[in-house]
Amino acid sequence: MPDCLKFRILSIVSALLFIVSCNKKTKEQVTVSASNTDKNFISFAIKTDVAPRQKKEKLFKNLDSITNGLGAKDKALYHSYMKYVLSKKDSSDYYLNKVDTVGRSQDIRDLVDLCSFKDGFKSDAIGPKITEAIFRKINSEEKRKSPLLFKYYDLMAQAFYINKNMAKSTEFFKLSFENNPEKNMASEKLKYYEVLFLYAMESSDIKEMEVNQKIAEDIARMNKNEYELSRTMDYKAIIYGLKKMPDSGVYYSKKSFDYLESIDRLNPVAFINLAINYKGNKEFDNAIKYSDEGIKWSVKNKDSSGMAEFYAVLSDAYKGKGDYKSSLKYIDTYYKLKLKNINDIQRDKVYEIEQKFKSENKDLTINSLKTKNKLNNRIILQQKWLMFILGATFLLVGFVLYNFLKRKNLQSRTERLLVENDKLKLEQKTFQLKISPHFIFNTVSNLQGLISEKETTKSISYLTKFARLMRNILEYEKEDFISIEDEIRLLEDYMQLQQMRFKTSFEYSITVDNNIELYLQLIPPMLLQPFVENSIIHGFGNIDYIGKINIIFENKTDYMEIIIEDNGRGKAAQYTDVNKQSLSTSITEQRLNVLFPKTNSFVKTSAIDNGFRVEINIPILTED
């Protein structure tokens, strides 16, 4: 079952297992008997436990009339408790501690304990310390037939559910319902069928889910309970999602969400349910919208219970849109949050194992003292030998592991040094290949000729281009990558100088795909110059027509393709200058292997009767 769906089940059940109806048919104005304050207070507390906040606030405003006739200490009890139930999570402990239980009945002390347990619950795991404490409370509540017994059963059902023990959770939930004095009330029946629906969802029993959802919906409609009716609409949305009918799922989930929003009772589950249904219906923009809004709501309300699931939905939605970069970013955040939750759970599990070990070890020691007193010395000796063997084994394993890791580290460093050495050698070869000494000599000679012929404008232009080319080459020599814009500028300066040298005996064109971002996308510096030089020097040598060089940059699905074509001598030039051609290709291939190891980058050359073609494929790289 997907993690998002598990979170939806867990969050809804966790809420339901705490619910005691807030719609019981009682008057809002309650009169309290002074002769039995504690008993009446417990009844009052149970009935207001999960009432809507508006109803709690109204009760608090009318509290003086409710507690009319009580003494100051009794009134303080009601006021302290109501301040607690109306407080936010970060201040709930403070107000709960204000409830004075000195001289009060056991029921009131148990009620305070119950609230403490509820406030300490997590949404990911319940540790053994808490479960053991609740078990002890249940035992004492059963013995004295406490009116809060069904609440503790309910609490234990939630604890087992959070710890993913469905059988025990079901057992305690049924015990809670059977011991609930108002189990025949419509609100309690509604809760019962809602939880049965969610247990059916846990086992993917769609038929059972539909049966329980329909009963719950009928009860909510009969009692005109719009809040619970909106919840059943969300259940219906889940059913349609499992039945692969996402459009209906979106309709009912949005209906539930809009109602919760109208009464200001939104929660992370509402946002996640709606976002998941939109994602299932391939409405990815809406899925992203409600996930983002859910994250903002959670941050504002300091509720991180569904934060990881929001990022999972965002990742799936961006993946559906084809934005794999954003999808990867959000799935990375999701796994970081899940890892944090797992670490918290592991700490509790380690503690549980430690406690079990200590308990078993203690029992074993006591039993040994009672039954095998005469063998104590032998046992101690055996323990010493065992510790010695374990210590020796630990040291041996540590020594072997240390040597293994040390050798692995040395091997890794050696490999890195070899790669760096190869890279340095290759860079030297590449630099030697970049600009031919003949080109520099001929460039200077041409410059001298222009100056001697008093071609001032041309000589200045020539000198400017040559200086810029040499400066850029020396500057980019330090870089592994430069922008495509910079690479094109280097090529243009180089080819324009060559045109001036050969009296415009060739033309060139550079075509860039619209999908390429010239200033952001990267390329190794002077990657194309050796092949352009081959075209000019060897391809256009001894031709009686205008040479042409076409350079094309194009982004494919996951790589960039660069094509260099000329209309030179083709095969004739290849046969004549085979060493130069193969040297350019060989060194470029080595460069790509160093810069892009374990990728599909390559250089492919082909010569025909009327031209030469070079195809280079490299990964798409950007500055961000």
C-alpha positions in Angstrom: 0.0 0.0 0.0 1.5 3.4 -0.9 2.9 5.5 1.9 0.5 8.4 1.2 -2.5 6.1 1.6 -1.1 4.6 4.8 -0.8 8.1 6.2 -4.4 8.9 5.3 -5.6 5.7 7.1 -3.3 6.3 10.1 -4.3 10.0 10.6 -8.0 9.4 10.2 -8.1 6.4 12.6 -5.9 8.2 15.1 -8.5 11.0 15.1 -11.5 8.7 15.3 -10.1 6.6 18.1 -10.0 9.6 20.3 -13.5 10.8 19.4 -16.3 10.8 21.9 -19.4 12.4 20.4 -19.8 16.1 20.7 -23.4 15.9 19.4 -25.0 14.1 22.3 -28.5 15.3 23.1 -27.5 17.3 26.2 -28.3 20.9 27.1 -25.5 23.4 26.7 -26.5 24.9 30.0 -25.5 22.3 32.6 -26.2 22.6 36.3 -23.6 21.0 38.6 -24.5 19.4 41.9 -22.3 20.6 44.7 -22.8 17.3 46.6 -21.0 15.2 44.0 -18.7 17.6 42.2 -16.0 15.1 41.0 -18.5 12.7 39.5 -20.3 15.5 37.6 -17.0 17.0 36.5 -16.0 13.7 35.0 -19.3 13.5 33.1 -18.8 17.1 31.9 -15.2 16.4 30.8 -16.2 13.3 28.8 -18.9 15.2 27.0 -16.8 18.2 26.1 -13.6 16.2 25.3 -13.8 16.4 21.5 -16.5 19.0 21.0 -15.9 21.5 18.2 -13.8 24.4 19.3 -16.8 26.8 18.9 -18.8 24.8 21.3 -16.0 24.6 23.8 -15.6 28.3 23.7 -19.3 28.8 24.2 -19.2 26.4 27.2 -16.2 28.4 28.6 -18.1 31.7 28.3 -21.1 30.1 30.2 -18.9 28.3 32.8 -19.9 30.6 35.6 -23.6 29.7 35.2 -22.7 26.0 34.8 -20.7 26.0 38.1 -23.2 28.1 39.9 -23.3 27.1 43.6 -19.8 25.5 43.7 -17.0 26.7 45.9 -13.9 28.6 44.6 -11.8 25.4 44.6 -14.4 23.4 42.6 -14.9 26.3 40.1 -11.1 26.5 39.7 -11.1 22.8 38.7 -13.6 23.5 35.8 -11.8 26.6 34.7 -8.3 25.0 34.7 -9.6 22.0 32.7 -11.4 24.2 30.1 -8.3 26.4 29.6 -6.4 23.2 28.9 -8.9 21.9 26.3 -8.9 25.3 24.6 -5.1 25.7 24.6 -2.8 25.1 21.7 -0.4 22.2 21.7 2.6 24.2 22.7 0.9 25.4 25.9 -1.4 22.4 26.7 1.1 20.9 29.2 1.2 24.2 31.1 -2.6 24.4 31.6 -2.9 20.6 32.3 -0.5 21.0 35.2 -2.7 23.8 36.5 -5.5 21.2 37.2 -5.3 20.7 41.0 -5.9 17.0 41.8 -5.0 17.2 45.5 -7.8 15.8 47.5 -9.7 14.9 44.4 -11.1 11.5 43.5 -9.2 8.8 41.6 -11.3 9.5 38.5 -10.0 13.1 38.2 -6.4 11.9 38.6 -7.0 9.3 35.9 -8.5 11.9 33.6 -5.4 14.1 33.9 -3.3 11.0 33.2 -5.4 10.3 30.2 -4.9 13.8 28.8 -1.1 13.5 29.4 -1.0 10.2 27.4 -2.9 11.8 24.5 -0.7 14.8 24.4 2.4 12.6 24.4 1.3 10.5 21.4 3.3 10.6 18.2 2.0 9.9 14.7 4.8 7.5 13.8 5.3 5.1 16.8 4.3 4.6 20.4 7.2 3.5 22.6 7.1 0.6 25.1 7.2 2.9 28.1 3.9 4.6 27.1 2.2 1.3 26.2 3.2 -0.3 29.5 2.0 2.7 31.5 -1.4 2.5 29.6 -1.7 -1.2 30.4 -1.2 -0.6 34.1 -3.9 2.1 33.9 -6.3 -0.3 32.2 -5.7 -2.9 34.9 -6.5 -0.5 37.7 -9.5 1.0 35.8 -10.9 -2.5 35.2 -10.6 -3.4 38.9 -12.5 -0.4 40.1 -14.9 -0.2 37.1 -13.9 3.4 36.3 -16.2 5.5 34.0 -13.0 6.3 32.0 -12.2 2.6 31.2 -13.6 2.8 27.7 -11.4 5.9 27.1 -8.3 4.0 28.1 -9.4 1.1 25.8 -9.7 3.7 23.0 -6.2 5.0 23.8 -4.7 1.6 23.6 -6.5 0.9 20.3 -4.8 3.9 18.9 -1.4 3.0 20.2 -1.6 -0.5 18.6 -2.8 1.1 15.4 0.1 3.5 15.2 2.4 0.6 15.9 0.8 -1.3 13.0 -0.7 -4.1 15.2 -4.1 -4.3 13.5 -5.3 -7.3 15.5 -4.7 -5.8 18.9 -6.0 -2.4 17.7 -9.3 -4.0 16.6 -9.6 -5.9 19.9 -9.2 -2.8 22.1 -11.5 -0.8 19.8 -14.3 -3.3 20.2 -13.7 -3.4 24.0 -14.0 0.4 24.0 -17.3 0.3 22.1 -18.7 -2.4 24.3 -17.9 -0.6 27.5 -19.0 2.8 26.3 -22.2 3.7 28.3 -23.6 5.5 25.3 -22.8 3.0 22.6 -26.4 3.1 21.4 -26.1 6.8 20.6 -26.0 7.6 16.8 -22.7 9.4 17.2 -21.0 6.3 18.7 -22.4 4.0 16.0 -21.1 6.4 13.4 -17.6 6.3 14.9 -17.8 2.5 15.0 -18.6 2.1 11.3 -16.1 4.7 10.3 -13.3 2.8 12.1 -14.5 -0.5 10.6 -14.3 1.2 7.2 -10.7 2.2 7.8 -9.7 -1.3 9.0 -11.2 -2.7 5.8 -9.2 -0.1 3.9 -6.0 -1.4 5.6 -6.7 -4.8 4.2 -7.8 -3.4 0.8 -11.3 -5.0 1.2 -13.2 -2.6 -1.1 -16.5 -4.4 -0.7 -16.4 -4.1 3.1 -15.3 -0.5 2.8 -18.4 0.3 0.7 -20.7 -1.4 3.2 -19.4 0.5 6.2 -19.1 3.8 4.3 -22.7 3.6 3.3 -23.9 2.9 6.9 -21.8 5.8 8.2 -23.2 8.1 5.5 -26.8 7.1 6.3 -26.3 7.7 10.0 -24.7 11.2 9.3 -27.5 12.1 7.0 -30.2 11.0 9.4 -28.7 13.1 12.2 -27.9 16.0 9.9 -24.3 16.0 11.0 -22.6 17.9 8.2 -19.1 17.5 9.6 -19.3 13.7 9.8 -21.1 13.7 6.4 -18.1 15.5 4.9 -15.8 12.8 6.4 -17.9 10.1 4.7 -17.6 12.0 1.4 -13.8 11.7 1.8 -14.2 8.0 2.4 -16.2 7.7 -0.8 -13.4 9.5 -2.6 -10.9 6.9 -1.3 -13.1 4.1 -2.5 -13.3 5.6 -6.0 -9.6 6.1 -6.0 -9.0 2.4 -5.2 -11.6 1.5 -7.9 -9.6 3.5 -10.5 -12.3 6.1 -10.9 -10.2 9.3 -10.1 -12.7 11.8 -11.5 -15.3 10.7 -9.0 -12.7 10.6 -6.3 -11.8 14.3 -7.0 -15.4 15.3 -6.9 -16.1 13.9 -3.4 -12.7 14.8 -2.0 -13.2 18.4 -3.1 -16.7 18.4 -1.7 -15.3 17.3 1.7 -12.4 19.8 1.5 -14.7 22.8 0.7 -16.9 22.0 3.7 -14.0 21.7 6.1 -12.6 25.0 4.8 -15.9 26.7 5.2 -16.0 25.8 9.0 -12.2 26.4 9.4 -11.4 22.8 10.3 -8.9 22.0 7.6 -6.1 19.5 8.5 -3.1 17.9 6.7 -5.2 14.8 5.8 -7.8 17.0 3.9 -5.0 18.6 1.8 -3.3 15.3 1.1 -6.5 13.5 0.2 -7.4 16.2 -2.3 -3.9 16.4 -3.8 -3.7 12.6 -4.2 -7.1 12.5 -5.9 -6.0 15.3 -8.3 -2.8 13.4 -9.0 -4.7 10.2 -9.7 -6.9 12.2 -12.1 -3.8 13.5 -13.8 -4.6 17.1 -12.8 -1.0 17.7 -11.8 -1.2 21.5 -11.4 -4.0 21.1 -8.9 -2.1 18.4 -7.1 0.9 20.7 -6.8 -1.3 23.6 -5.7 -3.0 21.8 -2.8 0.3 20.1 -1.7 2.0 23.6 -1.5 -1.0 25.0 0.4 -1.0 22.0 2.7 2.7 22.6 3.5 2.0 26.3 4.2 -0.9 25.3 6.4 1.2 22.8 8.3 4.0 25.3 8.8 1.6 28.0 10.0 -0.2 25.6 12.4 3.0 23.8 13.5 1.7 20.4 12.4 4.3 18.3 10.7 2.4 15.0 10.7 1.8 15.0 7.0 4.9 16.9 5.8 6.7 13.9 4.2 3.5 12.8 2.3 3.1 16.4 0.8 6.6 16.1 -0.8 5.8 12.6 -2.1 2.7 13.9 -3.9 4.7 16.9 -5.2 7.4 14.5 -6.6 4.7 12.4 -8.3 2.9 15.4 -9.7 6.1 17.0 -11.2 7.0 13.6 -12.6 3.6 13.4 -14.3 4.3 16.8 -15.8 7.6 15.7 -17.1 9.6 18.0 -14.8 12.0 15.3 -13.5 14.4 17.8 -12.0 11.7 19.1 -9.6 10.4 15.6 -9.0 13.9 14.5 -7.9 14.2 17.5 -5.6 11.0 16.8 -3.8 11.4 13.0 -3.6 14.8 13.7 -2.0 13.1 15.9 0.7 10.5 13.1 1.2 13.1 10.5 1.9 15.0 12.8 4.3 11.8 13.3 6.3 11.0 9.6 6.2 14.5 8.8 7.4 14.1 11.2 10.3 10.9 9.4 11.3 12.5 6.0 10.9 15.4 7.1 13.2 12.9 8.1 15.9 11.2 4.8 15.6 14.5 2.9 15.8 15.4 4.7 19.0 12.2 3.4 20.6 12.8 -0.1 19.3 16.3 -0.1 20.7 15.0 1.0 24.0 12.3 -1.7 24.0 14.9 -4.4 23.1 17.2 -3.1 25.9 14.4 -3.3 28.4 13.4 -6.8 27.4 17.0 -7.9 27.6 17.5 -6.4 31.0 14.2 -8.0 32.3 15.1 -11.4 30.9 18.6 -11.2 32.2 17.4 -10.2 35.6 14.9 -13.1 35.7 17.6 -15.5 34.6 20.0 -14.3 37.2 17.4 -14.7 40.0 16.4 -18.2 38.8 20.1 -19.2 38.7 20.6 -18.0 42.2 17.7 -20.1 43.5 18.4 -23.3 41.6 22.1 -23.4 40.9 23.8 -21.8 43.8 26.6 -24.3 43.8 27.6 -23.5 40.2 28.1 -19.8 40.7 31.9 -20.0 40.5 31.7 -22.0 37.3 29.2 -19.5 35.8 31.4 -16.6 36.7 34.4 -18.3 35.1 32.4 -19.1 32.0 31.3 -15.5 31.8 34.9 -14.3 32.1 36.0 -16.6 29.2 33.0 -15.5 27.2 33.9 -11.9 27.7 37.5 -12.7 26.8 36.5 -14.5 23.6 34.1 -11.7 22.7 36.7 -9.1 23.4 39.3 -11.0 21.3 36.9 -11.5 18.5 35.9 -7.9 18.6 39.6 -6.8 18.4 40.3 -9.3 15.6 37.3 -8.1 13.6 38.2 -4.5 14.3 41.8 -5.2 13.2 40.7 -6.9 10.0 38.1 -4.2 9.3 40.7 -1.4 9.9 43.2 -3.0 7.4 40.5 -3.6 4.9 39.3 0.0 5.0 42.8 1.3 5.0 43.7 -0.8 1.9 40.4 0.3 0.3 41.2 4.0 1.0 44.7 3.6 -0.4 43.4 1.9 -3.5 40.8 4.7 -4.0 43.5 7.4 -3.6 45.7 5.6 -6.1 42.9 5.4 -8.6 42.1 9.1 -8.2 45.8 10.0 -8.6 46.0 7.9 -11.8 42.9 9.6 -13.2 44.2 13.1 -12.3 47.6 12.2 -13.9 45.8 11.0 -17.1 43.8 14.2 -17.1 46.9 16.4 -16.8 48.7 14.6 -19.6 45.6 14.9 -21.7 45.3 18.6 -21.0 48.9 19.0 -22.2 48.1 17.1 -25.4 44.9 19.1 -25.9 46.7 22.4 -25.4 49.3 21.5 -28.0 46.6 20.6 -30.4 44.5 23.7 -29.8 46.4 26.2 -31.8 49.0 25.1 -34.3 52.3 26.9 -34.1 52.0 27.3 -37.9 48.7 29.2 -37.4 50.3 31.6 -34.9 53.4 32.1 -37.2 51.1 32.7 -40.3 48.9 35.0 -38.3 51.8 37.1 -37.3 53.1 37.1 -40.9 49.7 38.2 -42.2 49.6 40.9 -39.6 53.1 42.2 -40.7 51.9 42.1 -44.3 48.9 44.3 -43.5 51.0 46.7 -41.5 53.6 47.0 -44.3 50.8 47.6 -46.8 49.5 50.3 -44.5 46.2 48.5 -44.1 45.7 50.2 -40.7 42.0 49.4 -40.2 42.4 45.7 -41.2 45.6 45.3 -39.2 43.9 46.7 -36.1 40.9 44.4 -36.5 43.2 41.5 -37.2 45.3 42.2 -34.2 42.3 42.8 -31.9 40.8 39.4 -32.9 44.1 37.6 -32.5 44.7 39.2 -29.1 41.2 38.3 -27.9 41.5 34.8 -29.1 44.9 34.2 -27.4 43.7 35.8 -24.2 40.5 33.7 -24.1 42.4 30.5 -24.9 44.8 31.2 -22.0 41.9 32.1 -19.7 39.7 29.1 -20.5 42.7 26.8 -20.3 42.2 26.8 -16.5 38.5 25.8 -16.8 37.0 22.3 -17.3 33.9 23.8 -18.7 32.8 27.0 -20.3 29.4 28.2 -21.7 28.4 27.4 -25.2 28.3 31.2 -25.9 32.0 31.4 -25.0 32.9 28.4 -27.1 31.1 29.9 -30.1 32.9 33.2 -29.6 36.3 31.4 -29.6 35.4 29.5 -32.8 34.2 32.6 -34.5 37.4 34.5 -33.7 39.4 31.6 -34.8 37.6 31.2 -38.1 37.5 34.9 -38.9 41.3 35.1 -38.5 41.6 32.1 -40.8 39.3 33.8 -43.3 41.5 36.9 -43.2 44.5 34.7 -43.6 43.1 32.8 -46.6 41.4 35.8 -48.2 37.8 34.5 -47.4 38.4 31.2 -49.1 35.7 29.6 -47.0 32.4 30.5 -45.3 30.9 29.2 -42.0 27.5 29.0 -40.2 26.7 28.2 -36.6 23.2 26.9 -35.8 22.0 26.6 -32.2 18.8 24.7 -31.2 16.1 26.8 -29.5 16.2 24.5 -26.5 19.8 25.3 -25.7 20.5 28.1 -23.2 23.7 29.6 -24.5 24.8 31.3 -21.3 23.9 28.4 -18.9 24.6 25.2 -20.8 28.3 24.1 -20.5 30.9 22.5 -22.8 34.6 21.6 -22.5 36.7 24.5 -23.8 38.1 24.3 -27.4 36.4 21.0 -27.9 35.6 21.8 -31.6 38.6 23.8 -32.7 40.8 20.8 -33.7 38.1 19.6 -36.1 37.4 23.1 -37.5 41.2 23.4 -38.1 41.3 20.1 -39.9 38.4 21.3 -42.2 40.2 24.6 -43.0 43.8 23.4 -43.3 43.3 20.0 -44.8 39.7 19.9 -46.1 39.9 23.2 -48.0 43.5 22.8 -49.2 43.8 22.8 -53.0 40.1 23.3 -53.8 38.8 25.6 -56.6 35.5 26.6 -54.9 34.3 28.3 -51.8 34.6 26.1 -48.7 31.8 25.9 -46.2 31.7 24.8 -42.6 28.4 24.1 -40.8 28.4 23.7 -37.0 25.1 22.6 -35.4 24.3 22.4 -31.6 21.2 20.5 -30.7 19.8 19.1 -27.4 18.4 15.6 -27.5 16.5 13.8 -24.8 19.4 13.4 -22.4 22.5 14.5 -24.3 23.7 17.3 -26.6 24.7 16.5 -30.2 27.2 18.7 -32.0 27.8 18.2 -35.7 30.6 19.7 -37.8 30.3 19.4 -41.6 32.4 20.7 -44.4 32.3 20.5 -48.2 36.1 20.0 -48.5 38.1 17.2 -50.0 36.5 14.5 -47.8 38.1 11.2 -48.3 41.0 12.7 -50.3 42.0 14.8 -47.3 41.5 11.9 -44.9 43.9 9.8 -46.9 46.5 12.6 -47.2 46.3 13.7 -43.5 45.3 10.5 -41.7 47.6 11.1 -38.7 46.3 14.6 -38.0 42.6 13.4 -38.3 43.1 10.4 -36.1 45.1 12.4 -33.5 42.3 15.0 -33.2 39.7 12.2 -32.7 41.8 10.2 -30.3 42.6 13.1 -28.0 39.0 14.3 -28.0 37.8 10.8 -27.1 40.3 10.7 -24.2 39.1 14.1 -23.0 35.5 12.9 -23.0 36.3 9.7 -21.1 38.1 11.8 -18.4 35.3 14.4 -18.1 32.3 12.1 -18.6 33.2 8.7 -17.3 30.6 5.9 -17.6 28.4 7.9 -20.0 27.4 7.5 -23.7 29.6 10.4 -24.8 31.5 9.8 -28.0 33.2 11.2 -31.2 32.3 9.8 -34.6 33.9 10.9 -37.9 33.0 10.1 -41.4 34.4 11.2 -44.8 32.7 11.1 -48.2 33.8 12.3 -51.7 32.6 15.9 -51.2 33.0 16.6 -47.5 33.8 15.5 -43.9 31.4 15.1 -40.9 32.2 15.0 -37.2 29.5 14.0 -34.7 30.1 14.6 -30.9 27.7 13.6 -28.2 28.1 14.8 -24.6 25.8 15.0 -21.5 23.7 18.2 -21.1 25.4 20.3 -18.3 24.2 23.6 -16.8 25.6 26.0 -14.3 23.0 25.3 -11.7 
